[in-house]
Amino acid sequence: MTESKGGVAADRWGGSTAAILIVERQARRARAMQQSLSQHHYRCVVTRTTEEAFFQLATESFDLVIIGSEPVGRSGKKLLEVLQGRHRDLAKLVLGPRDSSTHAIQALAHGADDVASLDLSEAELVARVTALLRRNAEKTGLRKTIGELTMDIGARRVWLRTREIPLTSKEFELLLYLIQHVKEVVTPEMLARDVWREPNRVSPLQSVIYVHLSNLRRKLRHDQELDPIRTIRGVGYQLDDAIFLLPLG
């Protein structure tokens, strides 16, 4: 990747909250991309193989994946297929040989959102990443609103009317999951599978889930008596969205 003194400042779709997975076999190129994006306040994780990428995708949440020179041929297609099937909301930037229309056509056919040259400049890399994150935010809807409760998923911030509610990473994921399943009863099995991503450890996680839900309840209630998260004994939990239509105490 060629150097450039120019740059594009990360906006609210990026910044320190946007997580990027870089899949690149060549350490020097991967390091250059990581340094360039980190300077613009993106959080980057680098992997050298598709196998490492699969592991990272299973254990962390990302907003965008950059696929470099490692995923060529079958491995690259496999990674894109997995992203399309299991991580459809992720933005996908594929880098390849300059002026290779065949590579670009194949990448786009397998789900890439954008294709660029491997030797693109820092300014172009940041510009493409920022544009992809912006388009993806508009497509997937990075803001969730229920009554007076607002979640900015890109910035990972939550407000109840004008009051910002500080949440830990896991509390944020819990609240987002409850909002995505509003009015539904969410079971511990669902939370273990989809929030903790440990479907085989439901019993050991019961107390952990309870503690996180209790902390989330306390923060959402503030000074109010009403509980925004109902416990359905013996079944699970349910977000009471009507609470967020009431005035603060």
C-alpha positions in Angstrom: 0.0 0.0 0.0 1.4 3.4 -1.0 1.8 6.1 1.6 -0.2 9.3 1.6 -0.2 12.3 3.8 -3.8 12.9 3.0 -6.6 11.4 5.1 -10.3 11.2 5.6 -11.5 11.7 9.1 -13.6 9.0 10.4 -17.2 10.1 11.1 -19.8 8.7 13.4 -20.1 5.6 11.3 -16.5 4.8 12.1 -14.3 6.3 14.8 -13.1 4.4 17.8 -16.2 2.3 17.9 -16.0 0.8 14.4 -14.3 -2.6 14.5 -12.5 -3.8 11.3 -11.2 -7.3 10.6 -8.3 -7.4 8.3 -7.5 -10.7 6.6 -4.1 -10.4 4.9 -1.4 -12.9 4.5 1.5 -10.5 4.0 2.5 -9.1 7.4 3.9 -5.8 6.0 0.8 -4.9 4.1 -1.5 -5.9 7.0 0.6 -3.8 9.4 0.4 -0.8 7.0 -3.4 -1.1 6.7 -3.8 -1.5 10.5 -1.6 1.6 11.2 -3.4 3.7 8.6 -6.9 2.9 9.9 -5.8 3.1 13.6 -4.6 6.7 12.9 -8.1 7.5 11.9 -9.5 5.9 15.1 -10.7 2.6 13.7 -10.2 -0.5 15.9 -8.5 -3.2 13.8 -7.9 -6.9 14.3 -5.5 -8.6 11.9 -5.6 -12.3 10.8 -3.4 -14.0 8.3 -5.7 -16.9 7.2 -9.3 -17.5 6.6 -9.3 -20.0 9.5 -8.1 -17.3 11.9 -10.8 -15.0 10.4 -13.5 -17.6 11.1 -12.4 -17.8 14.7 -12.4 -14.0 15.2 -15.8 -13.7 13.6 -17.2 -16.3 16.0 -15.8 -14.6 19.1 -16.0 -10.8 18.3 -18.3 -8.4 16.6 -17.1 -6.5 13.5 -18.5 -3.7 11.3 -16.4 -4.3 8.3 -14.0 -7.0 6.9 -11.1 -6.2 4.6 -10.0 -9.3 2.6 -6.5 -8.9 1.2 -4.1 -11.2 -0.6 -4.7 -14.3 1.6 -8.2 -15.3 0.5 -7.4 -16.2 -3.2 -9.1 -19.0 -5.0 -11.3 -21.3 -2.9 -10.4 -19.9 0.5 -11.4 -16.4 -0.5 -14.7 -17.6 -2.0 -15.4 -19.6 1.1 -14.9 -16.6 3.4 -17.2 -14.5 1.3 -19.8 -17.2 1.3 -19.7 -17.5 5.1 -19.9 -13.7 5.4 -22.9 -13.6 3.1 -24.6 -16.5 5.0 -23.9 -15.7 8.7 -22.7 -12.1 8.7 -24.8 -10.5 6.0 -24.8 -7.1 7.7 -21.0 -6.8 7.6 -19.5 -4.5 5.0 -17.0 -6.3 2.9 -14.0 -4.7 1.0 -11.9 -7.0 -1.2 -8.4 -6.0 -2.3 -6.8 -7.6 -5.4 -4.5 -7.0 -8.4 -4.7 -3.7 -10.1 -6.9 -3.6 -13.2 -8.0 -7.2 -12.8 -11.6 -7.2 -13.9 -11.8 -11.0 -13.5 -10.9 -10.8 -9.8 -13.3 -7.9 -9.3 -16.2 -9.7 -11.0 -15.7 -12.9 -9.0 -15.4 -10.9 -5.7 -18.6 -9.0 -6.4 -20.4 -12.1 -7.5 -19.6 -13.8 -4.1 -20.8 -10.9 -2.0 -18.2 -8.2 -1.8 -19.5 -4.7 -1.3 -16.5 -3.0 -2.9 -13.3 -4.0 -4.7 -10.0 -2.1 -4.8 -6.4 -2.5 -5.7 -4.0 -4.0 -3.1 -1.6 -1.0 -3.5 -4.3 1.7 -2.8 -3.1 4.7 -0.9 -3.9 5.4 2.8 -6.3 8.2 1.8 -8.2 5.9 -0.6 -8.3 3.1 1.9 -9.8 5.3 4.6 -12.2 6.9 2.2 -13.5 3.5 1.0 -13.8 2.2 4.5 -15.7 5.3 5.7 -18.0 5.2 2.7 -18.7 1.5 3.1 -19.5 2.0 6.8 -21.8 4.9 6.0 -23.7 3.0 3.4 -24.0 0.0 5.6 -25.3 2.1 8.4 -28.0 3.6 6.2 -28.9 0.1 4.9 -29.0 -1.8 8.2 -30.3 1.1 10.4 -27.7 1.9 13.0 -30.2 3.7 15.3 -32.9 1.8 17.2 -35.6 3.7 18.9 -38.4 2.5 21.3 -40.4 5.4 22.7 -37.9 7.7 24.4 -35.1 5.1 24.4 -32.5 5.5 21.6 -29.6 3.3 20.7 -26.8 4.4 18.4 -25.4 1.1 17.4 -22.5 2.5 15.5 -21.3 4.6 18.4 -22.5 2.1 21.0 -24.3 4.7 23.0 -27.8 4.8 24.6 -30.1 7.7 25.7 -33.3 7.8 27.6 -34.8 11.1 26.5 -31.8 13.5 27.0 -30.0 11.3 29.6 -27.2 9.1 28.3 -27.0 5.7 30.0 -23.5 4.4 30.4 -23.5 0.6 29.5 -20.7 -2.0 29.5 -20.2 -3.8 26.2 -22.2 -6.8 27.3 -25.0 -4.7 28.7 -25.2 -2.9 25.4 -25.4 -6.2 23.5 -28.1 -7.5 25.9 -30.2 -4.4 25.5 -29.9 -4.5 21.7 -30.9 -8.2 21.7 -34.0 -7.4 23.9 -34.9 -4.5 21.6 -34.6 -6.8 18.5 -37.0 -9.2 20.3 -39.2 -6.6 21.9 -42.5 -8.1 23.3 -41.0 -11.5 22.9 -39.9 -13.7 25.8 -36.2 -14.2 25.6 -34.9 -17.4 27.2 -31.5 -18.0 28.9 -30.8 -20.5 26.1 -31.3 -17.7 23.5 -29.0 -15.3 25.4 -26.3 -18.0 25.9 -26.4 -18.8 22.1 -26.8 -15.3 20.6 -25.3 -12.8 23.1 -22.6 -14.9 24.8 -22.2 -17.2 21.8 -21.8 -20.2 24.1 -24.9 -22.4 23.4 -23.4 -25.4 25.2 -22.9 -23.5 28.5 -26.4 -22.4 29.4 -26.3 -23.7 33.0 -22.9 -22.2 34.0 -24.0 -18.9 32.4 -27.3 -18.6 34.2 -25.9 -16.6 37.1 -23.7 -14.4 34.8 -26.8 -13.6 32.7 -28.8 -12.7 35.8 -26.1 -10.3 37.1 -25.8 -8.5 33.7 -29.6 -8.2 33.4 -29.8 -6.9 37.0 -27.2 -4.2 36.2 -29.0 -3.3 33.0 -32.3 -3.1 34.8 -30.9 -0.7 37.4 -29.5 1.6 34.8 -32.6 1.7 32.7 -34.9 2.3 35.7 -32.9 5.2 37.1 -35.3 6.6 39.8 -38.4 5.0 38.5 -40.3 2.2 40.3 -41.3 0.4 37.1 -39.1 -2.4 35.9 -38.4 -2.3 32.1 -37.3 -5.9 32.0 -39.9 -8.4 33.1 -38.9 -11.8 34.5 -41.2 -14.5 33.3 -40.6 -17.1 36.0 -39.3 -20.4 34.6 -39.2 -19.1 31.1 -37.1 -16.0 30.5 -37.2 -12.2 30.2 -39.2 -9.7 28.3 -38.5 -6.0 27.5 -41.5 -3.8 28.4 -41.3 -1.1 25.8 -44.3 0.8 27.3 -42.0 1.9 30.2 -40.0 4.1 27.8 -43.1 6.1 27.0 -43.5 7.3 30.6 -41.9 10.5 32.0 -38.7 10.1 34.1 -39.2 10.2 37.8 
